[in-house]
């Protein structure tokens, strides 16, 4: 238990801080699932971020057991496994049938198939320190690949010039988590923990800089207003031919093609905005996979 000895007080301190901060980040999707529970519907949200987070926690637990003396990695990732499993069970409870089938396939492919393959290959084809090294690089590669998720948020912020879908608090805590876990990896001489958090730190700084640049910019929503039609209504009776006023027809005039096109444009814009918002929310939620 060298990590807990007085020879590594700072490593222990950063490990405890990392556990606390990562725990808070794991709880970030709680508002989403409270909404799912309240409305009894997943409302189109995807299960992929939570399945990926569960897979990441499983990998790091396996790595920590092989490495030995990595108890602080085991504690936070065990908590992560429990929390992500609860999220997935809730999703499967309220998701439509097609989404349930899709989630089950991803779980079988990633969390059972892929993890089982990694487990068997590292167990049978390697031994000792070589096994730890191979699994460590697998963890690094997976963590780096997951950083594609925040790229969608950054792209959305630059395109819309609005930070509406990128909360500063979450970006800050993800950056802080990366700094803490990088420090832990550096002090314990664990490059597999330190390396992916360098990238996490860079992405976090990038998000906070974008927030400062665009924080005062409001998302502009286009609104189309249909032209008003003034209809002169006259009293029913015998038409006065001299005045040129004729009775109003009972059938109302049909909307012009231009007006129908405006309505379609408004609907398309709203659909696009909703899609961007959902994409951003999913990208934010998957962000908590990036740290150990």
C-alpha positions in Angstrom: 0.0 0.0 0.0 2.7 2.4 -1.0 0.2 5.0 -2.3 -1.1 5.4 1.3 2.3 5.7 2.9 3.9 8.9 4.1 6.3 8.6 1.2 3.5 9.6 -1.2 1.4 12.1 0.8 0.7 14.3 -2.3 -0.2 11.3 -4.5 -2.7 10.2 -1.8 -4.1 13.8 -1.6 -4.5 14.1 -5.3 -6.1 10.6 -5.5 -8.7 11.6 -2.8 -9.4 14.9 -4.6 -9.8 13.0 -7.9 -12.3 10.6 -6.3 -14.4 13.5 -5.0 -14.4 15.5 -8.2 -15.0 12.4 -10.5 -17.9 11.4 -8.2 -19.5 14.8 -8.8 -18.9 14.5 -12.5 -20.5 11.1 -12.5 -23.6 12.7 -11.0 -23.8 15.3 -13.8 -26.5 13.4 -15.8 -28.9 13.2 -12.8 -31.1 16.1 -14.0 -31.5 14.2 -17.3 -32.6 11.0 -15.7 -34.9 12.8 -13.2 -36.6 14.3 -16.3 -36.8 10.8 -17.8 -38.3 9.4 -14.6 -40.8 12.3 -14.3 -41.9 12.0 -18.0 -41.6 8.3 -18.2 -39.8 8.8 -21.5 -36.2 9.0 -22.7 -37.3 11.7 -25.2 -34.8 10.7 -27.9 -31.7 10.8 -25.7 -29.1 8.2 -26.5 -27.8 5.5 -24.2 -24.3 5.4 -25.8 -22.6 7.9 -23.3 -23.6 5.7 -20.3 -22.6 2.4 -22.0 -19.2 3.9 -22.9 -18.8 5.3 -19.4 -19.5 1.8 -17.9 -17.0 0.2 -20.3 -14.4 2.8 -19.4 -14.8 2.1 -15.6 -14.6 -1.6 -16.2 -11.3 -1.2 -18.1 -9.7 1.0 -15.4 -10.8 -1.4 -12.6 -9.2 -4.3 -14.5 -6.0 -2.2 -15.0 -6.0 -1.2 -11.3 -6.2 -4.8 -10.1 -3.3 -5.8 -12.3 -1.2 -2.9 -11.4 -1.6 -3.4 -7.6 -1.5 -0.5 -5.0 -4.0 1.5 -7.2 -6.8 1.4 -4.6 -7.9 4.9 -5.4 -8.5 4.0 -9.0 -10.6 1.0 -7.9 -12.8 3.0 -5.5 -13.9 5.7 -8.0 -14.3 3.4 -10.9 -16.3 0.9 -8.8 -18.6 3.8 -7.9 -18.7 4.7 -11.6 -19.8 1.2 -12.5 -22.7 1.3 -10.0 -23.9 4.8 -11.1 -23.7 4.0 -14.8 -25.5 0.7 -14.4 -28.3 2.6 -12.6 -28.5 5.1 -15.5 -28.6 2.2 -18.1 -31.3 0.3 -16.1 -33.4 3.5 -16.0 -32.9 4.1 -19.7 -34.0 0.5 -20.5 -37.0 1.0 -18.3 -38.4 4.0 -20.1 -36.9 3.8 -23.6 -39.0 2.7 -26.6 -38.6 -0.8 -27.9 -36.3 0.0 -30.7 -34.0 2.0 -28.3 -34.0 -0.9 -25.9 -32.9 -3.4 -28.5 -30.2 -1.0 -29.8 -28.9 -0.5 -26.2 -28.9 -4.2 -25.5 -26.8 -4.8 -28.7 -24.3 -2.1 -27.7 -24.0 -3.6 -24.2 -23.4 -7.1 -25.6 -20.9 -5.9 -28.2 -18.9 -3.5 -26.0 -19.3 -4.4 -22.4 -19.5 -8.1 -22.9 -17.8 -8.9 -26.2 -15.0 -6.3 -26.3 -14.2 -6.4 -22.6 -14.2 -10.2 -22.6 -11.9 -10.2 -25.6 -9.5 -7.8 -24.0 -9.6 -9.7 -20.7 -8.8 -13.1 -22.4 -6.1 -11.7 -24.7 -4.2 -10.0 -21.9 -4.7 -12.9 -19.6 -3.6 -15.6 -22.0 -1.1 -13.9 -24.3 0.9 -11.8 -21.8 2.1 -12.0 -18.2 3.5 -9.8 -15.4 4.5 -6.3 -16.2 4.0 -6.9 -19.9 0.3 -7.5 -19.3 0.0 -4.3 -17.3 1.7 -2.3 -20.1 -0.6 -3.7 -22.8 -3.7 -3.0 -20.8 -2.4 0.4 -19.9 -2.0 1.4 -23.5 -5.5 0.0 -24.3 -6.9 2.3 -21.6 -5.0 5.3 -22.9 -6.2 4.6 -26.5 -9.8 4.2 -25.5 -9.7 7.4 -23.3 -8.2 9.4 -26.1 -10.7 8.2 -28.7 -13.6 9.2 -26.5 -12.4 12.8 -26.7 -14.2 13.0 -30.0 -17.4 13.7 -28.0 -16.5 17.2 -26.8 -15.4 18.2 -30.3 -19.1 18.2 -31.3 -19.7 20.7 -28.4 -16.8 22.9 -29.5 -18.0 22.8 -33.1 -21.6 23.7 -32.0 -20.4 26.7 -29.9 -18.2 28.0 -32.8 -21.1 27.6 -35.3 -23.8 29.2 -33.2 -21.5 31.6 -31.3 -23.4 30.7 -28.2 -22.5 28.8 -25.0 -26.1 27.9 -24.2 -25.4 24.2 -24.5 -21.9 24.2 -22.8 -22.2 24.9 -19.1 -19.1 26.5 -17.6 -19.4 24.6 -14.4 -19.2 21.2 -16.1 -16.3 22.3 -18.3 -14.5 23.7 -15.2 -14.9 20.5 -13.2 -13.8 18.3 -16.1 -10.7 20.4 -16.5 -10.0 20.3 -12.8 -10.5 16.5 -12.8 -7.9 16.2 -15.6 -5.4 18.3 -13.7 -5.9 16.3 -10.5 -5.6 12.9 -12.1 -2.6 14.0 -14.2 -0.9 15.0 -11.0 -1.8 11.7 -9.4 -0.4 9.8 -12.4 2.8 11.9 -12.4 3.4 11.5 -8.6 2.8 7.7 -8.8 4.9 7.5 -12.0 1.8 6.0 -13.8 2.0 7.3 -17.4 -1.1 5.5 -18.4 -3.1 7.6 -16.0 -1.3 10.8 -16.7 -1.2 10.8 -20.6 -4.9 10.9 -21.4 -5.5 13.6 -18.9 -3.1 15.9 -20.7 -5.5 15.9 -23.6 -8.4 16.2 -21.2 -6.8 19.4 -19.8 -6.2 20.9 -23.2 -9.9 20.3 -24.3 -11.1 21.7 -21.0 -9.1 24.8 -21.4 -10.3 25.2 -25.0 -14.0 24.9 -23.8 -13.5 27.5 -21.1 -11.8 29.9 -23.5 -14.7 29.5 -25.9 -17.1 30.2 -23.0 -15.3 33.5 -22.2 -15.3 34.5 -25.8 -19.0 33.8 -26.5 -20.5 34.1 -23.0 -22.3 37.4 -23.8 -23.6 36.2 -27.1 -27.2 35.0 -27.1 -28.4 32.3 -29.5 -30.5 34.1 -32.1 -33.6 32.2 -33.0 -35.2 33.1 -36.3 -38.9 33.8 -36.2 -41.1 34.1 -39.2 -44.3 36.1 -39.1 -47.0 35.3 -41.5 -48.4 38.4 -43.3 -51.6 39.6 -41.8 -54.7 39.5 -44.1 -57.4 42.1 -43.6 -60.8 40.8 -44.7 -63.6 43.3 -45.1 -66.8 41.8 -43.8 -70.1 43.2 -44.9 -73.6 42.6 -43.6 -75.4 39.8 -45.4 -78.2 41.0 -47.6 -78.9 42.1 -51.1 -75.7 43.0 -52.8 -75.4 46.6 -53.7 -74.3 46.4 -57.3 -73.6 50.1 -57.4 -71.1 49.9 -54.6 -69.3 47.0 -56.2 -69.3 45.1 -52.8 -70.0 41.4 -53.2 -70.9 38.9 -50.4 -67.9 37.2 -48.7 -67.5 33.5 -49.7 -68.1 31.0 -47.0 -64.9 29.0 -47.8 -61.8 30.8 -46.5 -58.9 31.4 -48.9 -56.2 28.7 -48.8 -52.7 29.8 -47.7 -50.4 30.8 -50.5 -47.4 28.6 -51.4 -45.1 31.2 -50.0 -46.8 31.1 -46.6 -46.7 27.3 -46.5 -43.0 27.5 -47.4 -42.4 29.9 -44.5 -44.1 27.5 -42.1 -42.0 24.6 -43.4 -38.8 26.7 -42.9 -39.8 27.6 -39.4 -40.4 23.9 -38.6 -37.1 22.8 -40.2 -35.3 25.5 -38.2 -36.9 24.4 -34.9 -36.1 20.7 -35.6 -32.4 21.6 -36.4 -32.2 23.7 -33.1 -33.6 20.8 -31.1 -31.2 18.4 -32.8 -28.3 20.6 -32.0 -29.3 20.9 -28.4 -29.7 17.1 -28.0 -26.4 16.5 -29.7 -24.7 19.0 -27.3 -26.3 17.5 -24.2 -25.2 14.0 -25.2 -21.7 15.4 -25.9 -21.6 17.0 -22.5 -22.8 13.9 -20.8 -20.2 11.7 -22.4 -17.5 14.1 -21.3 -17.3 12.5 -17.8 -15.9 9.3 -19.5 -12.7 11.2 -20.3 -11.2 11.2 -16.9 -10.2 8.1 -14.9 
